[in-house]
Structure formats: structure tokens, C-alpha cells
Amino acid sequence: MKKLILTLGIVLATMFTATAQEARGEKQVDKLIAEYTTAAQITPDQSAKIKPMIESFIATRKANKEKYANDAEGLKTANKTNRENLKAQLKTVLSEDQIKKIEEYNKEKRAEKSGATNQE
């Protein structure tokens, strides 16, 4: 009986963890789309088209993190390739002006992040 309860507990814990990770990934997708929409005035039609691209980008980033857990340089290279791939995909849907606005937004975010890191 104890084994059955323990097994059931492990199964339920695994299910809740998987669901929480999926929800977090979905939140990341929604957050990135919202940020890009604000920064580059993306239309709802464009938003629907770029959502699968961003989902793939985030899933690949997560896979890279696991694959290159002990290889910082490999992770950096894989993530750079992933970002370039996303940019190329976005160019098929967004205008050149929108792409520039997203690039500027990303530069500002990096600058804020590095500034916050340096101040600590």
C-alpha cells in the first residue's frame, strides 16, 4: 500500500512539474510577443504568424540549456545561432522597420541588464 501511494505521489509530482514548465514556457512566449508588439507595433495578424517562431525559439533555447549544461561556450554559440534563426524567420513576416525597432529594443534590454549587473 505504501508503495502504491508513493508511486502515485511521484506520478502526480511529475505531472505538476511538467505542467508548470509548459505554463512558464507559454508565459515567456506571450511576454516576448507583448514586448515586440509594443516595441515594433506588430499587428494581431503578424503576432499570430510569429507566435510559432517564438515558441520554437524558446523551446530550442531550453533544449540548448540542457544539452550544453557543462559547456558555456557551446551554449553561447548554440544560442547565437538560435537568435539568428529567429531573426531570419521574423524577416519573412515583419517589415524592415519593425525588425530595426526590435533590434533596438533588444539592445536597450541588454544595456539595462548589464547596467543592473554592474551596479550590484
LUMPATI-919601 format. One record per atom (N, C-alpha, C): residue in three letters; x, y, z; atom name; chain; residue number from 1. Coordinates in nm, 3 decimals. Example, Ala and Ser with C-alpha at 12.3 -4.5 7.8 and 13.67 -1.06 7.14 Angstrom:
KERO   code         u         v         w   site   unit   pos
KERO    ALA     1.319    -0.569     0.780      N      A     1
KERO    ALA     1.230    -0.450     0.780     CA      A     1
KERO    ALA     1.320    -0.330     0.780      C      A     1
KERO    SER     1.285    -0.225     0.708      N      A     2
KERO    SER     1.367    -0.106     0.714     CA      A     2
KERO    SER     1.290     0.003     0.787      C      A     2
***
This chain:
KERO   code         u         v         w   site   unit   pos
KERO    MET     0.082    -0.119     0.000      N      A     1
KERO    MET     0.000     0.000     0.000     CA      A     1
KERO    MET     0.087     0.126     0.000      C      A     1
KERO    LYS     0.194     0.124     0.080      N      A     2
KERO    LYS     0.283     0.239     0.085     CA      A     2
KERO    LYS     0.350     0.263    -0.050      C      A     2
KERO    LYS     0.387     0.153    -0.117      N      A     3
KERO    LYS     0.450     0.166    -0.249     CA      A     3
KERO    LYS     0.353     0.228    -0.349      C      A     3
KERO    LEU     0.228     0.189    -0.342      N      A     4
KERO    LEU     0.127     0.242    -0.432     CA      A     4
KERO    LEU     0.109     0.393    -0.409      C      A     4
KERO    ILE     0.099     0.434    -0.285      N      A     5
KERO    ILE     0.082     0.575    -0.253     CA      A     5
KERO    ILE     0.205     0.655    -0.295      C      A     5
KERO    LEU     0.323     0.599    -0.269      N      A     6
KERO    LEU     0.447     0.665    -0.308     CA      A     6
KERO    LEU     0.455     0.679    -0.460      C      A     6
KERO    THR     0.423     0.574    -0.531      N      A     7
KERO    THR     0.425     0.577    -0.677     CA      A     7
KERO    THR     0.327     0.680    -0.730      C      A     7
KERO    LEU     0.207     0.682    -0.674      N      A     8
KERO    LEU     0.106     0.779    -0.716     CA      A     8
KERO    LEU     0.155     0.921    -0.689      C      A     8
KERO    GLY     0.217     0.942    -0.575      N      A     9
KERO    GLY     0.271     1.074    -0.542     CA      A     9
KERO    GLY     0.377     1.119    -0.640      C      A     9
KERO    ILE     0.464     1.028    -0.679      N      A    10
KERO    ILE     0.570     1.060    -0.775     CA      A    10
KERO    ILE     0.510     1.094    -0.911      C      A    10
KERO    VAL     0.411     1.018    -0.954      N      A    11
KERO    VAL     0.346     1.044    -1.082     CA      A    11
KERO    VAL     0.279     1.181    -1.081      C      A    11
KERO    LEU     0.207     1.212    -0.974      N      A    12
KERO    LEU     0.140     1.341    -0.965     CA      A    12
KERO    LEU     0.241     1.456    -0.961      C      A    12
KERO    ALA     0.348     1.440    -0.887      N      A    13
KERO    ALA     0.451     1.545    -0.880     CA      A    13
KERO    ALA     0.512     1.569    -1.017      C      A    13
KERO    THR     0.536     1.464    -1.092      N      A    14
KERO    THR     0.592     1.476    -1.226     CA      A    14
KERO    THR     0.495     1.550    -1.318      C      A    14
KERO    MET     0.369     1.516    -1.309      N      A    15
KERO    MET     0.267     1.582    -1.393     CA      A    15
KERO    MET     0.260     1.731    -1.361      C      A    15
KERO    PHE     0.259     1.766    -1.233      N      A    16
KERO    PHE     0.251     1.907    -1.195     CA      A    16
KERO    PHE     0.374     1.983    -1.239      C      A    16
KERO    THR     0.490     1.922    -1.229      N      A    17
KERO    THR     0.613     1.987    -1.271     CA      A    17
KERO    THR     0.612     2.012    -1.421      C      A    17
KERO    ALA     0.570     1.913    -1.499      N      A    18
KERO    ALA     0.565     1.927    -1.645     CA      A    18
KERO    ALA     0.466     2.037    -1.683      C      A    18
KERO    THR     0.352     2.041    -1.617      N      A    19
KERO    THR     0.251     2.141    -1.646     CA      A    19
KERO    THR     0.304     2.280    -1.611      C      A    19
KERO    ALA     0.373     2.293    -1.501      N      A    20
KERO    ALA     0.428     2.422    -1.460     CA      A    20
KERO    ALA     0.532     2.470    -1.559      C      A    20
KERO    GLN     0.616     2.379    -1.610      N      A    21
KERO    GLN     0.718     2.417    -1.707     CA      A    21
KERO    GLN     0.655     2.461    -1.838      C      A    21
KERO    GLU     0.550     2.391    -1.881      N      A    22
KERO    GLU     0.480     2.430    -2.003     CA      A    22
KERO    GLU     0.417     2.567    -1.986      C      A    22
KERO    ALA     0.357     2.592    -1.870      N      A    23
KERO    ALA     0.295     2.721    -1.844     CA      A    23
KERO    ALA     0.401     2.832    -1.844      C      A    23
KERO    ARG     0.517     2.805    -1.786      N      A    24
KERO    ARG     0.624     2.904    -1.784     CA      A    24
KERO    ARG     0.672     2.933    -1.926      C      A    24
KERO    GLY     0.685     2.830    -2.007      N      A    25
KERO    GLY     0.726     2.849    -2.147     CA      A    25
KERO    GLY     0.624     2.932    -2.223      C      A    25
KERO    GLU     0.496     2.907    -2.198      N      A    26
KERO    GLU     0.389     2.982    -2.263     CA      A    26
KERO    GLU     0.392     3.128    -2.217      C      A    26
KERO    LYS     0.421     3.149    -2.090      N      A    27
KERO    LYS     0.431     3.286    -2.039     CA      A    27
KERO    LYS     0.547     3.360    -2.105      C      A    27
KERO    GLN     0.659     3.289    -2.127      N      A    28
KERO    GLN     0.774     3.351    -2.193     CA      A    28
KERO    GLN     0.738     3.391    -2.336      C      A    28
KERO    VAL     0.665     3.304    -2.405      N      A    29
KERO    VAL     0.622     3.333    -2.542     CA      A    29
KERO    VAL     0.533     3.456    -2.543      C      A    29
KERO    ASP     0.432     3.457    -2.456      N      A    30
KERO    ASP     0.339     3.569    -2.451     CA      A    30
KERO    ASP     0.410     3.699    -2.414      C      A    30
KERO    LYS     0.504     3.691    -2.320      N      A    31
KERO    LYS     0.577     3.810    -2.277     CA      A    31
KERO    LYS     0.660     3.866    -2.392      C      A    31
KERO    LEU     0.730     3.779    -2.464      N      A    32
KERO    LEU     0.813     3.824    -2.575     CA      A    32
KERO    LEU     0.729     3.885    -2.686      C      A    32
KERO    ILE     0.615     3.823    -2.717      N      A    33
KERO    ILE     0.527     3.878    -2.820     CA      A    33
KERO    ILE     0.474     4.014    -2.776      C      A    33
KERO    ALA     0.436     4.027    -2.650      N      A    34
KERO    ALA     0.386     4.155    -2.599     CA      A    34
KERO    ALA     0.495     4.263    -2.607      C      A    34
KERO    GLU     0.617     4.228    -2.570      N      A    35
KERO    GLU     0.727     4.323    -2.576     CA      A    35
KERO    GLU     0.754     4.366    -2.721      C      A    35
KERO    TYR     0.756     4.271    -2.812      N      A    36
KERO    TYR     0.780     4.303    -2.953     CA      A    36
KERO    TYR     0.664     4.383    -3.010      C      A    36
KERO    THR     0.542     4.352    -2.969      N      A    37
KERO    THR     0.425     4.426    -3.018     CA      A    37
KERO    THR     0.435     4.572    -2.976      C      A    37
KERO    THR     0.472     4.595    -2.852      N      A    38
KERO    THR     0.486     4.732    -2.803     CA      A    38
KERO    THR     0.602     4.803    -2.872      C      A    38
KERO    ALA     0.714     4.736    -2.885      N      A    39
KERO    ALA     0.834     4.799    -2.941     CA      A    39
KERO    ALA     0.821     4.827    -3.091      C      A    39
KERO    ALA     0.755     4.738    -3.165      N      A    40
KERO    ALA     0.756     4.748    -3.311     CA      A    40
KERO    ALA     0.617     4.760    -3.373      C      A    40
KERO    GLN     0.515     4.785    -3.292      N      A    41
KERO    GLN     0.378     4.799    -3.342     CA      A    41
KERO    GLN     0.337     4.681    -3.432      C      A    41
KERO    ILE     0.353     4.562    -3.381      N      A    42
KERO    ILE     0.318     4.441    -3.454     CA      A    42
KERO    ILE     0.166     4.426    -3.454      C      A    42
KERO    THR     0.111     4.395    -3.570      N      A    43
KERO    THR    -0.034     4.379    -3.582     CA      A    43
KERO    THR    -0.077     4.243    -3.526      C      A    43
KERO    PRO    -0.205     4.227    -3.494      N      A    44
KERO    PRO    -0.251     4.096    -3.446     CA      A    44
KERO    PRO    -0.227     3.984    -3.548      C      A    44
KERO    ASP    -0.240     4.014    -3.676      N      A    45
KERO    ASP    -0.213     3.913    -3.779     CA      A    45
KERO    ASP    -0.067     3.871    -3.778      C      A    45
KERO    GLN     0.023     3.968    -3.767      N      A    46
KERO    GLN     0.165     3.938    -3.759     CA      A    46
KERO    GLN     0.197     3.862    -3.631      C      A    46
KERO    SER     0.132     3.900    -3.523      N      A    47
KERO    SER     0.153     3.834    -3.394     CA      A    47
KERO    SER     0.119     3.686    -3.404      C      A    47
KERO    ALA     0.009     3.654    -3.470      N      A    48
KERO    ALA    -0.031     3.515    -3.487     CA      A    48
KERO    ALA     0.071     3.438    -3.571      C      A    48
KERO    LYS     0.132     3.506    -3.668      N      A    49
KERO    LYS     0.231     3.441    -3.754     CA      A    49
KERO    LYS     0.365     3.418    -3.683      C      A    49
KERO    ILE     0.403     3.511    -3.594      N      A    50
KERO    ILE     0.533     3.496    -3.530     CA      A    50
KERO    ILE     0.528     3.411    -3.404      C      A    50
KERO    LYS     0.409     3.384    -3.353      N      A    51
KERO    LYS     0.399     3.305    -3.230     CA      A    51
KERO    LYS     0.467     3.168    -3.242      C      A    51
KERO    PRO     0.440     3.090    -3.349      N      A    52
KERO    PRO     0.510     2.960    -3.360     CA      A    52
KERO    PRO     0.662     2.975    -3.371      C      A    52
KERO    MET     0.707     3.084    -3.431      N      A    53
KERO    MET     0.851     3.109    -3.443     CA      A    53
KERO    MET     0.912     3.131    -3.305      C      A    53
KERO    ILE     0.844     3.209    -3.225      N      A    54
KERO    ILE     0.895     3.239    -3.091     CA      A    54
KERO    ILE     0.884     3.116    -3.001      C      A    54
KERO    GLU     0.778     3.036    -3.017      N      A    55
KERO    GLU     0.767     2.912    -2.941     CA      A    55
KERO    GLU     0.884     2.820    -2.972      C      A    55
KERO    SER     0.917     2.809    -3.099      N      A    56
KERO    SER     1.031     2.726    -3.141     CA      A    56
KERO    SER     1.162     2.782    -3.085      C      A    56
KERO    PHE     1.177     2.913    -3.088      N      A    57
KERO    PHE     1.296     2.979    -3.035     CA      A    57
KERO    PHE     1.314     2.947    -2.887      C      A    57
KERO    ILE     1.209     2.959    -2.810      N      A    58
KERO    ILE     1.218     2.935    -2.665     CA      A    58
KERO    ILE     1.241     2.787    -2.636      C      A    58
KERO    ALA     1.175     2.699    -2.712      N      A    59
KERO    ALA     1.196     2.555    -2.692     CA      A    59
KERO    ALA     1.340     2.516    -2.724      C      A    59
KERO    THR     1.395     2.573    -2.830      N      A    60
KERO    THR     1.534     2.545    -2.868     CA      A    60
KERO    THR     1.630     2.599    -2.763      C      A    60
KERO    ARG     1.600     2.718    -2.711      N      A    61
KERO    ARG     1.685     2.775    -2.607     CA      A    61
KERO    ARG     1.686     2.686    -2.482      C      A    61
KERO    LYS     1.570     2.634    -2.448      N      A    62
KERO    LYS     1.560     2.544    -2.332     CA      A    62
KERO    LYS     1.637     2.414    -2.358      C      A    62
KERO    ALA     1.625     2.361    -2.479      N      A    63
KERO    ALA     1.697     2.239    -2.515     CA      A    63
KERO    ALA     1.848     2.263    -2.513      C      A    63
KERO    ASN     1.890     2.381    -2.562      N      A    64
KERO    ASN     2.033     2.415    -2.559     CA      A    64
KERO    ASN     2.085     2.421    -2.417      C      A    64
KERO    LYS     2.005     2.476    -2.328      N      A    65
KERO    LYS     2.048     2.488    -2.188     CA      A    65
KERO    LYS     2.074     2.350    -2.128      C      A    65
KERO    GLU     1.990     2.253    -2.163      N      A    66
KERO    GLU     2.010     2.117    -2.113     CA      A    66
KERO    GLU     2.127     2.048    -2.184      C      A    66
KERO    LYS     2.134     2.066    -2.315      N      A    67
KERO    LYS     2.237     1.999    -2.394     CA      A    67
KERO    LYS     2.378     2.049    -2.360      C      A    67
KERO    TYR     2.390     2.178    -2.338      N      A    68
KERO    TYR     2.521     2.239    -2.312     CA      A    68
KERO    TYR     2.535     2.282    -2.166      C      A    68
KERO    ALA     2.481     2.204    -2.076      N      A    69
KERO    ALA     2.483     2.238    -1.933     CA      A    69
KERO    ALA     2.625     2.257    -1.881      C      A    69
KERO    ASN     2.719     2.182    -1.932      N      A    70
KERO    ASN     2.858     2.190    -1.885     CA      A    70
KERO    ASN     2.952     2.252    -1.987      C      A    70
KERO    ASP     2.897     2.321    -2.086      N      A    71
KERO    ASP     2.978     2.379    -2.193     CA      A    71
KERO    ASP     2.929     2.520    -2.222      C      A    71
KERO    ALA     2.982     2.618    -2.149      N      A    72
KERO    ALA     2.936     2.757    -2.162     CA      A    72
KERO    ALA     2.957     2.811    -2.303      C      A    72
KERO    GLU     3.071     2.778    -2.362      N      A    73
KERO    GLU     3.100     2.828    -2.497     CA      A    73
KERO    GLU     3.006     2.765    -2.600      C      A    73
KERO    GLY     2.978     2.636    -2.585      N      A    74
KERO    GLY     2.884     2.569    -2.674     CA      A    74
KERO    GLY     2.744     2.627    -2.661      C      A    74
KERO    LEU     2.704     2.657    -2.538      N      A    75
KERO    LEU     2.573     2.718    -2.515     CA      A    75
KERO    LEU     2.565     2.855    -2.580      C      A    75
KERO    LYS     2.669     2.933    -2.565      N      A    76
KERO    LYS     2.673     3.067    -2.624     CA      A    76
KERO    LYS     2.660     3.059    -2.776      C      A    76
KERO    THR     2.732     2.968    -2.838      N      A    77
KERO    THR     2.728     2.952    -2.982     CA      A    77
KERO    THR     2.592     2.903    -3.029      C      A    77
KERO    ALA     2.537     2.804    -2.959      N      A    78
KERO    ALA     2.406     2.750    -2.996     CA      A    78
KERO    ALA     2.297     2.855    -2.982      C      A    78
KERO    ASN     2.302     2.934    -2.876      N      A    79
KERO    ASN     2.201     3.038    -2.857     CA      A    79
KERO    ASN     2.214     3.150    -2.959      C      A    79
KERO    LYS     2.337     3.180    -2.999      N      A    80
KERO    LYS     2.358     3.281    -3.104     CA      A    80
KERO    LYS     2.298     3.234    -3.235      C      A    80
KERO    THR     2.320     3.109    -3.268      N      A    81
KERO    THR     2.262     3.051    -3.389     CA      A    81
KERO    THR     2.109     3.053    -3.382      C      A    81
KERO    ASN     2.055     3.023    -3.265      N      A    82
KERO    ASN     1.911     3.024    -3.244     CA      A    82
KERO    ASN     1.854     3.166    -3.263      C      A    82
KERO    ARG     1.923     3.267    -3.210      N      A    83
KERO    ARG     1.878     3.406    -3.226     CA      A    83
KERO    ARG     1.882     3.448    -3.373      C      A    83
KERO    GLU     1.987     3.410    -3.443      N      A    84
KERO    GLU     1.999     3.444    -3.585     CA      A    84
KERO    GLU     1.888     3.376    -3.666      C      A    84
KERO    ASN     1.857     3.253    -3.629      N      A    85
KERO    ASN     1.750     3.181    -3.696     CA      A    85
KERO    ASN     1.616     3.252    -3.674      C      A    85
KERO    LEU     1.589     3.294    -3.550      N      A    86
KERO    LEU     1.464     3.366    -3.521     CA      A    86
KERO    LEU     1.458     3.495    -3.601      C      A    86
KERO    LYS     1.568     3.567    -3.605      N      A    87
KERO    LYS     1.571     3.693    -3.680     CA      A    87
KERO    LYS     1.540     3.670    -3.828      C      A    87
KERO    ALA     1.598     3.566    -3.885      N      A    88
KERO    ALA     1.572     3.534    -4.025     CA      A    88
KERO    ALA     1.424     3.499    -4.047      C      A    88
KERO    GLN     1.366     3.426    -3.953      N      A    89
KERO    GLN     1.224     3.390    -3.964     CA      A    89
KERO    GLN     1.136     3.514    -3.950      C      A    89
KERO    LEU     1.171     3.602    -3.857      N      A    90
KERO    LEU     1.091     3.724    -3.836     CA      A    90
KERO    LEU     1.093     3.812    -3.960      C      A    90
KERO    LYS     1.204     3.811    -4.032      N      A    91
KERO    LYS     1.216     3.893    -4.153     CA      A    91
KERO    LYS     1.115     3.852    -4.260      C      A    91
KERO    THR     1.066     3.728    -4.253      N      A    92
KERO    THR     0.968     3.683    -4.353     CA      A    92
KERO    THR     0.829     3.738    -4.324      C      A    92
KERO    VAL     0.806     3.788    -4.202      N      A    93
KERO    VAL     0.673     3.836    -4.162     CA      A    93
KERO    VAL     0.672     3.986    -4.135      C      A    93
KERO    LEU     0.777     4.037    -4.074      N      A    94
KERO    LEU     0.780     4.177    -4.031     CA      A    94
KERO    LEU     0.852     4.264    -4.133      C      A    94
KERO    SER     0.820     4.394    -4.128      N      A    95
KERO    SER     0.887     4.489    -4.216     CA      A    95
KERO    SER     1.028     4.517    -4.165      C      A    95
KERO    GLU     1.110     4.576    -4.251      N      A    96
KERO    GLU     1.247     4.609    -4.213     CA      A    96
KERO    GLU     1.249     4.708    -4.096      C      A    96
KERO    ASP     1.155     4.802    -4.097      N      A    97
KERO    ASP     1.145     4.900    -3.989     CA      A    97
KERO    ASP     1.111     4.831    -3.856      C      A    97
KERO    GLN     1.021     4.735    -3.860      N      A    98
KERO    GLN     0.985     4.661    -3.738     CA      A    98
KERO    GLN     1.103     4.580    -3.687      C      A    98
KERO    ILE     1.179     4.519    -3.776      N      A    99
KERO    ILE     1.298     4.443    -3.737     CA      A    99
KERO    ILE     1.398     4.536    -3.668      C      A    99
KERO    LYS     1.419     4.656    -3.723      N      A   100
KERO    LYS     1.512     4.753    -3.663     CA      A   100
KERO    LYS     1.465     4.793    -3.524      C      A   100
KERO    LYS     1.335     4.815    -3.508      N      A   101
KERO    LYS     1.281     4.853    -3.378     CA      A   101
KERO    LYS     1.301     4.741    -3.275      C      A   101
KERO    ILE     1.283     4.617    -3.318      N      A   102
KERO    ILE     1.305     4.503    -3.228     CA      A   102
KERO    ILE     1.453     4.494    -3.190      C      A   102
KERO    GLU     1.541     4.514    -3.287      N      A   103
KERO    GLU     1.685     4.511    -3.258     CA      A   103
KERO    GLU     1.723     4.620    -3.159      C      A   103
KERO    GLU     1.669     4.741    -3.177      N      A   104
KERO    GLU     1.695     4.850    -3.084     CA      A   104
KERO    GLU     1.642     4.816    -2.945      C      A   104
KERO    TYR     1.523     4.760    -2.941      N      A   105
KERO    TYR     1.464     4.721    -2.813     CA      A   105
KERO    TYR     1.552     4.618    -2.741      C      A   105
KERO    ASN     1.600     4.518    -2.816      N      A   106
KERO    ASN     1.686     4.415    -2.757     CA      A   106
KERO    ASN     1.818     4.475    -2.707      C      A   106
KERO    LYS     1.875     4.572    -2.780      N      A   107
KERO    LYS     1.998     4.638    -2.736     CA      A   107
KERO    LYS     1.973     4.713    -2.605      C      A   107
KERO    GLU     1.860     4.781    -2.597      N      A   108
KERO    GLU     1.826     4.854    -2.474     CA      A   108
KERO    GLU     1.811     4.758    -2.356      C      A   108
KERO    LYS     1.746     4.645    -2.380      N      A   109
KERO    LYS     1.728     4.545    -2.274     CA      A   109
KERO    LYS     1.862     4.493    -2.225      C      A   109
KERO    ARG     1.952     4.463    -2.320      N      A   110
KERO    ARG     2.085     4.415    -2.283     CA      A   110
KERO    ARG     2.161     4.520    -2.203      C      A   110
KERO    ALA     2.150     4.646    -2.245      N      A   111
KERO    ALA     2.219     4.755    -2.177     CA      A   111
KERO    ALA     2.165     4.770    -2.035      C      A   111
KERO    GLU     2.033     4.762    -2.020      N      A   112
KERO    GLU     1.974     4.772    -1.886     CA      A   112
KERO    GLU     2.019     4.656    -1.800      C      A   112
KERO    LYS     2.021     4.537    -1.858      N      A   113
KERO    LYS     2.060     4.418    -1.782     CA      A   113
KERO    LYS     2.206     4.425    -1.740      C      A   113
KERO    SER     2.294     4.465    -1.830      N      A   114
KERO    SER     2.435     4.474    -1.796     CA      A   114
KERO    SER     2.459     4.588    -1.698      C      A   114
KERO    GLY     2.383     4.696    -1.709      N      A   115
KERO    GLY     2.395     4.807    -1.615     CA      A   115
KERO    GLY     2.349     4.767    -1.476      C      A   115
KERO    ALA     2.242     4.689    -1.468      N      A   116
KERO    ALA     2.192     4.642    -1.338     CA      A   116
KERO    ALA     2.290     4.543    -1.277      C      A   116
KERO    THR     2.353     4.461    -1.360      N      A   117
KERO    THR     2.451     4.364    -1.311     CA      A   117
KERO    THR     2.575     4.435    -1.259      C      A   117
KERO    ASN     2.618     4.540    -1.330      N      A   118
KERO    ASN     2.739     4.612    -1.289     CA      A   118
KERO    ASN     2.718     4.693    -1.161      C      A   118
KERO    GLN     2.594     4.734    -1.133      N      A   119
KERO    GLN     2.566     4.815    -1.016     CA      A   119
KERO    GLN     2.560     4.731    -0.889      C      A   119
KERO    GLU     2.534     4.606    -0.902      N      A   120
KERO    GLU     2.519     4.519    -0.784     CA      A   120
KERO    GLU     2.649     4.486    -0.720      C      A   120
***
